[in-house]
Amino acid sequence: MRVRLPVHLRRLARVDGEVTVEVPGEVTTDAVLGALERRYPVLRGTIRDAATGRRRAYVRYFACEQDLSHEEPDSPLPARVADGSEPFLVVGAMAGG
């Protein structure tokens, strides 16, 4: 499946553009992030806390024009993400005023 990362994480992982990962079994946020961290170990702890697995405060997840950031991490992702038609997006949130 396809994953789009923000620029700073692409630089850290030394990749250009979208990355692809193999997700065995059901395609969930946890499964996608686990596959991403196995393929790019340098990303472990950058998107979600390495100890708790919880999403980092300024990171958001999107797919099929939906914000999935507050969905349960073991909820199935949309079918279009699972079949590779649409990417899973990891986005760095903006804060400030």
Backbone torsions as a table, in degrees:
resi	resn	phi	psi	omega
1	MET	NA	166.1	-174.0
2	ARG	-101.0	139.4	177.8
3	VAL	-133.4	132.9	174.1
4	ARG	-108.9	129.4	-178.9
5	LEU	-111.8	154.3	173.4
6	PRO	-67.5	159.8	-174.4
7	VAL	-52.9	-45.7	-175.7
8	HIS	-64.4	-33.0	177.4
9	LEU	-77.4	-33.0	174.5
10	ARG	-63.3	-41.4	178.3
11	ARG	-63.7	-43.3	179.4
12	LEU	-60.8	-42.6	-179.3
13	ALA	-83.1	-7.2	-179.3
14	ARG	58.9	52.5	177.4
15	VAL	-129.6	156.7	175.4
16	ASP	-113.2	136.2	174.7
17	GLY	66.7	-152.1	-179.9
18	GLU	-69.8	151.1	172.1
19	VAL	-115.9	158.4	175.5
20	THR	-119.8	143.8	177.8
21	VAL	-135.9	150.9	173.9
22	GLU	-92.2	126.0	179.8
23	VAL	-115.3	106.3	178.4
24	PRO	-74.3	141.2	177.4
25	GLY	76.7	-152.0	-177.1
26	GLU	-68.0	137.1	-178.5
27	VAL	-89.2	104.9	178.1
28	THR	-124.7	169.0	176.2
29	THR	-57.8	-47.3	178.9
30	ASP	-58.4	-43.3	-178.5
31	ALA	-65.5	-41.4	179.5
32	VAL	-64.7	-47.7	-178.8
33	LEU	-66.3	-36.2	175.7
34	GLY	-62.0	-44.6	178.3
35	ALA	-64.5	-39.7	178.8
36	LEU	-63.6	-43.8	-179.8
37	GLU	-69.3	-31.5	175.9
38	ARG	-69.3	-40.5	-179.0
39	ARG	-74.8	-35.1	-179.4
40	TYR	-127.2	79.0	-175.8
41	PRO	-56.5	-25.4	179.6
42	VAL	-63.8	-19.5	179.9
43	LEU	-83.6	-10.7	-179.1
44	ARG	-59.3	125.1	-179.8
45	GLY	89.8	-5.9	-178.8
46	THR	-91.4	-32.2	-178.0
47	ILE	-97.8	-39.6	176.4
48	ARG	-136.0	153.5	-179.0
49	ASP	-60.9	129.6	-176.9
50	ALA	-63.7	-32.5	-177.4
51	ALA	-82.9	-44.2	-174.1
52	THR	-99.1	-21.3	-176.6
53	GLY	78.9	3.9	-179.3
54	ARG	-80.0	145.6	179.2
55	ARG	-59.4	136.9	175.9
56	ARG	-65.0	151.2	-173.1
57	ALA	-57.6	-39.4	-175.4
58	TYR	-105.4	31.6	176.8
59	VAL	-121.5	137.2	178.4
60	ARG	-126.4	155.6	177.7
61	TYR	-119.7	134.8	178.0
62	PHE	-134.4	150.8	172.4
63	ALA	-160.0	139.5	177.7
64	CYS	51.1	43.4	178.3
65	GLU	61.4	25.7	178.0
66	GLN	-122.0	139.6	174.2
67	ASP	-81.8	114.5	-178.1
68	LEU	-104.0	10.8	-173.2
69	SER	-60.2	-31.2	-176.2
70	HIS	-105.4	7.3	175.3
71	GLU	-73.6	157.6	175.1
72	GLU	-62.3	136.2	-176.0
73	PRO	-64.3	-16.3	179.0
74	ASP	-104.7	12.5	174.9
75	SER	-76.4	140.7	178.5
76	PRO	-62.0	140.7	175.2
77	LEU	-80.7	161.6	179.6
78	PRO	-54.6	147.7	-177.9
79	ALA	-56.9	-35.7	-178.9
80	ARG	-67.4	-25.1	174.4
81	VAL	-77.2	-45.5	-178.7
82	ALA	-60.7	-36.1	-178.4
83	ASP	-89.3	0.0	176.1
84	GLY	87.9	0.9	179.0
85	SER	-68.0	-34.7	179.7
86	GLU	-125.2	147.1	178.1
87	PRO	-83.6	158.0	168.2
88	PHE	-92.7	125.2	-176.6
89	LEU	-106.5	130.7	171.3
90	VAL	-105.8	120.7	-173.1
91	VAL	-124.1	135.2	173.8
92	GLY	-80.4	120.3	-178.5
93	ALA	-73.7	154.0	177.9
94	MET	-100.9	145.9	176.6
95	ALA	-141.2	159.4	177.0
96	GLY	130.9	-174.2	-177.7
97	GLY	-156.1	NA	NA
